[in-house]
Amino acid sequence: QLLIASRLGMNGADRGMETRDQNESGSFPEKTIGPKSYSYGELALVTGHFSLNNLIGRGGFGHVFKASLDGEIRAIKRLDFLDVQSEGGLEKEIMIVQSLSHKNLVELVGYCIDGANRLLILKYFPNGSLRSKLHGSDNVLDWKIRMKIAIGSARGLEYLHENCKFKIIHLDIKPDNILLEEDFEPKITDFGLAQFFTNGATHISISSVMGTHVYEDPLTTKLRKYSDKSDIYSFGVILLELITGRKPIYNGIDIITWANPLIKKALEGKYTNFIDSNLQSFDHEQMYRIVSCVNSCLNQPPNSRPTMKKEADEPKPSLKPFIIQETNNYGTRDRGHDSRRPTEATSYGSSNIIPETSFDKMDCFPIPISFRRR
């Protein structure tokens, strides 16, 4: 397969490592203390009864409020409605996030399951989401910062796909779900649609996924067979946004349709009408590698896409961040845009397809949580 090797070319001190010891991949030792349970009344009090003055974000399932809780500024995510699917999704999200330990994945601080109320308490990120920074009026993302966001996001996905006890696919990777620290270190968030893979499984069959259309692989969505390649496709769309600065849908045209005729030219070093005009400068070799990565991530069939993998032992600091290494017979590096068109006859190759996983039956969480109803 193709490998996406994220190489920063920096030593540990340069990477802004957190205070807990972490290994080269960015993962931390297993947690020993779980997220705290709060009552609805406690969270209503600190948010001014969910006042619009404290509203900092909204999505299809709920709203996010800023509040001071236990002496820290937090982001409180409240589900706006409750049905069987959304209730199970939130409980699954709590279980998944509390079990993860990586610097590029958001940390769950607490939760509330109180009557019909469902809330998550997360760390507050003053820089907001990648979407707000990339497409907002205060676009301050230079090339170095964009590369940092791309590499950190790749590392977070690599951890989910390669380094968890059970492989996890996110299924809703998009700029809204990449939050930014003060130093622009990215954190992947929102695991409400995430799925587990049992040992040996290659795909998972899901009847319906309420993801975001532009970031969903059209072929995977049509066949309802999801894998890590689904996240890879979404990651490719994010990389495309990072280098072009274009919104996912602009003037009624989605970014993939718009980029199709331009990617092949960009692979030849012709960037006219392709690169974000807000980028004052960029490294041309890095740009070529990123465009190559985009081209590979959006390929059809899904099995021709790269995997997330970091070469942790690479000692050479001069190497550029994204190295595309050919190790298969697809010849996808210089494929044109036609390779991204879904076809009826696409084969997934040798697959072990499992039904949607019941997370509560899997022995993969280090900290038991009791979802008590108050």
PEMOJO-V10191 format. One record per pair of residues at least 6 apart in sequence whose ideal C-beta (glycine too) atoms are under 8 Angstrom apart, sorted by the first residue. I is the first residue (numbers start at 1). GAP is how many residues later the second one is. Records with the same first field share a line. If there is no record, write none. Layout:
I=GAP + GAP
//
This chain:
1=302 + 305 + 306 + 326 + 327
2=294 + 302 + 303 + 304 + 305 + 322 + 323 + 324 + 325 + 326 + 328 + 330
3=303 + 304 + 306 + 308 + 320 + 321 + 322 + 324
4=150 + 289 + 292 + 302 + 303 + 304 + 305 + 318 + 319 + 320
5=304 + 305 + 306 + 309 + 317 + 318 + 320
6=145 + 148 + 149 + 152 + 304 + 315 + 316
7=303 + 304 + 307 + 312 + 313 + 314 + 316
8=6 + 7 + 143 + 313
9=307 + 308 + 309 + 310 + 311 + 312
10=307
11=306
16=167 + 169
17=86
18=10 + 85
20=8 + 9
21=7 + 8
22=6 + 81
23=289
24=286 + 288
25=77 + 130 + 133 + 134 + 138 + 285 + 287
26=76 + 77 + 78 + 129 + 130 + 133
27=74 + 75 + 76 + 132 + 136
28=73 + 74 + 75
29=72
30=71 + 336
31=67 + 68 + 70 + 335 + 336
32=334 + 335
33=334
34=64 + 333 + 334 + 335
35=59 + 62 + 63 + 73 + 74 + 75 + 76 + 86 + 334
36=73 + 74 + 75 + 85
37=73 + 74 + 75 + 76 + 335
38=31 + 72 + 73 + 74 + 81 + 83
39=73 + 75 + 335
40=72 + 74 + 75 + 77 + 79 + 334
41=73
42=70
43=24 + 26 + 33 + 35 + 69 + 76 + 78
44=6
46=21 + 22 + 23 + 30
47=7 + 18 + 19 + 20 + 29
48=6
50=13 + 15 + 28
51=14
54=11 + 12 + 13
55=8 + 9 + 10 + 11
56=8 + 9 + 10 + 19 + 72
57=6 + 7 + 18 + 71 + 72
58=6
59=117 + 131
60=150
61=18 + 19 + 20 + 25 + 28 + 131
62=15 + 16 + 17 + 18
63=14 + 15 + 17
64=11 + 12 + 13 + 14
65=10 + 11 + 13
66=7 + 8 + 9 + 10 + 58
67=6 + 7 + 9
68=6
69=7 + 40 + 41 + 52
72=37 + 52
73=51
74=35 + 36 + 47 + 48 + 49 + 50
75=46 + 47 + 48 + 49 + 50
76=43 + 44 + 45 + 46
77=42 + 43 + 44 + 45
78=39 + 40 + 41
79=7 + 11 + 38 + 39 + 40
82=34 + 36
86=32
87=31
89=103 + 104
90=23 + 28 + 30 + 102
91=22 + 280
92=99 + 100 + 102 + 267
93=27 + 97 + 98 + 99 + 101
94=14 + 17 + 26 + 275 + 277
95=264 + 265 + 270 + 274
96=72 + 95 + 98 + 263
97=8 + 9 + 10 + 11 + 23 + 94
98=10 + 267 + 269 + 271
99=65 + 265 + 266 + 267 + 268
100=59 + 60 + 64
102=53 + 54 + 57 + 61
103=49 + 52 + 82
104=48 + 49 + 51 + 52 + 55 + 81 + 82 + 83 + 84
105=51 + 54 + 55 + 82 + 83 + 84
106=16 + 17 + 73 + 81 + 82 + 83
107=15 + 16
108=12 + 13 + 14
109=12 + 13 + 14
110=10 + 11
111=8 + 9 + 10 + 258
112=6 + 7 + 8 + 9
113=258 + 259 + 260 + 261
114=259 + 260
115=258 + 259
122=67
123=64
125=54 + 55 + 56 + 62
126=56
127=6 + 52 + 53 + 54 + 55 + 57
128=51 + 52
129=46 + 47 + 48 + 49 + 50 + 51
130=19 + 45 + 46 + 48 + 49 + 50 + 56 + 108
131=43 + 44 + 45
133=6 + 7 + 8 + 47
134=7 + 41 + 107 + 108 + 111
135=40 + 110 + 112
139=106 + 139
141=8 + 43 + 101 + 137
142=137 + 138 + 139
143=136 + 138 + 139 + 140 + 143
145=39
146=96 + 97 + 133
147=139 + 174
148=36 + 37 + 38
149=29 + 31 + 35 + 37 + 93
150=88 + 89 + 92 + 140 + 171 + 172
151=170 + 171
152=33 + 34
153=20 + 25 + 33 + 35 + 82 + 85
154=81 + 154 + 156 + 168
155=153 + 155
156=30 + 31 + 32
157=13 + 16 + 31 + 74 + 75 + 78 + 151
158=150 + 151 + 152
160=7 + 8 + 9 + 10 + 28 + 71
161=6 + 7 + 8 + 67 + 70 + 146 + 147
162=145 + 146 + 147
164=200
165=199
166=30 + 31 + 32 + 33 + 196 + 198
167=29 + 30 + 34 + 61
168=23 + 26 + 27 + 28 + 29
169=25 + 26 + 28 + 35 + 57 + 58 + 59 + 61 + 62
170=7 + 18 + 21 + 23 + 24 + 61 + 64
171=22 + 23 + 24 + 38 + 40 + 55 + 59 + 60
172=18 + 20 + 21 + 22 + 39 + 40 + 43 + 62
173=15 + 42 + 58 + 61 + 62 + 65
174=38 + 40 + 41 + 60 + 63 + 64 + 74
175=63 + 66
176=14 + 36
177=11 + 12 + 13
178=8 + 9 + 10 + 11 + 60
179=7 + 8 + 10
180=6 + 7
181=6
193=16 + 17 + 18
195=9 + 11 + 31 + 161 + 162
196=161 + 163 + 166 + 168
197=7 + 157 + 160
198=156 + 159 + 164
200=152
201=151 + 152 + 153
202=25 + 146 + 148 + 149 + 150 + 151
203=22 + 23 + 24 + 145 + 148 + 149 + 150 + 151
204=21 + 22 + 23 + 149 + 150 + 151 + 152 + 153
205=19 + 20 + 21 + 148 + 149 + 150 + 151
206=18 + 20 + 150
207=17 + 149
208=16
209=7 + 12 + 17
211=10
212=36
213=41
214=23 + 34 + 35 + 40 + 41 + 42
215=18 + 19 + 22 + 23 + 33
216=14 + 17 + 18
217=12 + 13 + 16 + 17 + 85 + 125
218=124
219=81 + 82 + 83 + 123 + 124 + 127
220=6 + 7 + 9 + 10 + 13 + 82
222=120
225=123 + 126 + 128
227=75
228=79 + 80
229=73 + 74 + 76
230=72
232=65 + 70 + 73 + 74 + 75 + 76
233=64 + 65 + 69 + 72
235=62 + 73
236=57 + 58 + 60 + 61 + 62 + 69
237=11 + 18 + 19 + 60 + 61
239=51 + 54 + 55 + 58
240=6 + 15 + 16 + 19 + 54 + 58
241=6 + 7 + 14
242=48
243=31 + 32 + 33 + 36 + 44 + 47 + 48 + 51
244=11 + 15 + 30 + 31 + 32
245=31 + 32 + 33 + 34
246=9 + 12 + 13 + 30
247=8
248=6 + 7
249=6
250=8
256=42 + 84
259=15 + 35 + 78
260=77 + 80
261=76
262=11 + 12
263=28 + 31 + 32 + 73 + 74
264=72 + 73
265=6 + 7 + 9
266=8 + 21 + 25
267=21 + 24 + 25 + 28 + 67
269=15 + 19
271=16
275=7 + 12
283=37
285=35
286=34 + 35 + 36
289=31 + 32 + 33 + 34 + 35
290=32
292=30 + 32 + 41
293=13 + 29 + 31
295=37 + 38 + 39 + 40 + 44
296=8 + 9 + 10 + 28 + 36 + 37
297=8 + 9
298=7 + 41 + 42
299=6 + 31 + 33 + 36 + 40 + 41
300=39 + 40 + 41 + 42 + 43 + 46
301=42 + 45 + 46 + 47
302=44 + 46
303=44 + 45 + 46
304=24 + 26 + 28 + 35
306=18
311=12
324=9
326=7
332=7
//
